[in-house]
Amino acid sequence: MKKVRIGVIGTGAIAKYRHLPEYAAREDVEIVAVCDIIEAKAQKMAARYGVKKVYTDYKKMIAEEKLDAVSICIPNYLHAEVTIAALEKDLHVLVEKPMATSLAESQKMINTAKKRGKVLMVGQNQRLAPLHVLAKKIIDSGMLGKVYTFRTVFGHAGPEHWSPTGSWFFDKEKAFAGSLADLGVHKIDLIQWLLTDIEEVACFSATLEKKNCTVDDNSVVIVRMKNGIIGTVETSWTYKPKEDNGTTFFCEKGILKMAVEPDAPLVAYFNEPGKGRLAFEVPKMQSNEEGGQFSSGVIDGFINTIKGEIENPIPGSEGEKALRAVLACIESAKSNRKVLVKEVEA
Ligand SMILES: NC(=O)c1ccc[n+]([C@@H]2O[C@H](COP(=O)([O-])OP(=O)(O)OC[C@H]3O[C@@H](n4cnc5c(N)ncnc54)[C@H](O)[C@@H]3O)[C@@H](O)[C@H]2O)c1
């Protein structure tokens, strides 16, 4: 069996906790090289996964190594530049979320992937979580009737608890937005995938706790979807001591709770007398908290797409759709008004 030859660019937290272990778990993948501007970090990960080549310059790595694909696990402002450089070397690219910092960047990334005929996938992993996959089947089955409103939340104590090199998350120049770009992009992708596209947003953002921080550490968004459903998206870097990563749909025939109840990852409550509560057998939501890890499904999705076994589960166009809605939220908070997602331009 010919192995898929991978290079990982950036060996910080997301590479360490997800990309590298998930690649290493596959027999059809060889991690050929890793790259980080901090050589010691790359060396440490190379030693852990038996990777032979270590680079501090990604351009050198993609020029010298015979790779099939790269994972891009570096700060947000570098995603577009590195993605385009890799695609132009005819490599498939898995880029972390948010895929870019502007629509001009995301459009160029998508166009380059198309021109080169390469896979461009975005690490918006919430839609791959088994409980969300099952929730989609339940919603689409009509078991709960129409969805009227929803509440979706992603909050934890902040990137400083996740990554020792994560100070860039607080810098607008490098991150472009705070909890909205880091966590909001996940939940926005999830609700658009579960329901339909967002049409309009009204967003409040604030920096309430983090010091030396030029981005939001909390945001609350009211959204209206294309089919009229309304709901809220809350994002936070100040939820302590426990994270909240839950979504609730209030529907015509009952309520669906995803990652809301501690011991039941997915629960439906029915209005109909005698039907009551139904807890579904499904693994818990993946979590950044101690003991909460399991495969995100992103690496499997990427490799299986490269091998032509499945359709790209999170193509660049889906990354861009989530990015566009996040940009609408930023504009809404800045201008203190409701913003139509279609108003956002490159
Ligand atoms: N999918 C998810 O759930 C998820 C979770 C966390 C982070 N992320 C995303 O992953 C990306 C990285 O986040 P992180 O938490 O790993 O940050 P991090 O700071 O822990 O790691 C980033 C690494 O990139 C390295 N780096 C910076 N510039 C580089 C360059 N030019 N070339 C090579 N390496 C370079 C840094 O030295 C650092 O080791 C971000 O876009 C973030 O939004 C995704």
The ligand as an ORCA input file, in Angstrom:
! r2SCAN-3c Opt
* xyz 0 1
  N      -9.975     22.723     15.112
  C      -9.853     23.083     16.354
  O     -10.625     22.709     17.216
  C      -8.725     24.010     16.750
  C      -8.381     24.131     18.093
  C      -7.339     24.990     18.423
  C      -6.671     25.710     17.449
  N      -7.045     25.590     16.150
  C      -6.389     26.392     15.106
  O      -5.090     25.863     14.839
  C      -4.194     26.907     14.504
  C      -3.002     26.830     15.442
  O      -3.459     26.976     16.778
  P      -2.665     26.353     18.016
  O      -3.618     26.346     19.150
  O      -1.992     25.108     17.631
  O      -1.578     27.522     18.246
  P      -0.114     27.362     18.848
  O       0.385     28.728     19.109
  O      -0.128     26.365     19.951
  O       0.722     26.700     17.650
  C       1.081     27.403     16.507
  C       2.501     26.971     16.143
  O       2.839     27.552     14.885
  C       4.211     27.902     14.950
  N       4.466     28.871     13.884
  C       4.174     30.196     13.850
  N       4.546     30.718     12.668
  C       5.038     29.705     11.927
  C       5.595     29.610     10.617
  N       5.669     30.677      9.809
  N       6.029     28.400     10.181
  C       5.974     27.312     10.990
  N       5.466     27.343     12.233
  C       5.018     28.525     12.705
  C       4.400     28.417     16.357
  O       5.761     28.417     16.748
  C       3.564     27.428     17.148
  O       4.319     26.322     17.575
  C      -5.004     28.215     14.620
  O      -5.468     28.610     13.370
  C      -6.170     27.838     15.517
  O      -7.326     28.618     15.272
  C      -8.036     24.737     15.790
*
